[in-house]
């Protein structure tokens, strides 16, 4: 999956569990066509068919990154 996040909609769930699979992520911070981007690539778990292959790619532009930072700062205060 590849996506540029345009906004965050905060919701609540009755039940939220920690996912059993842990993976590594690479983070890229750069400018593309004059636009600052942060890209996070997650990599397949060791037990996947192709371990280490990029599984998901999420991009945040400056407004989305600032919105996420606000949410994180509020939650992990």
Buried (B, 14 or more C-beta within 10 A) or exposed (E): EEEEBEEEEEEEEEEEEEEEEEBEEEEEEEEEEEEEBBBBBBBBBEEEEEEEEBBBBBBBBEEBBEBBEEEEEEEEE
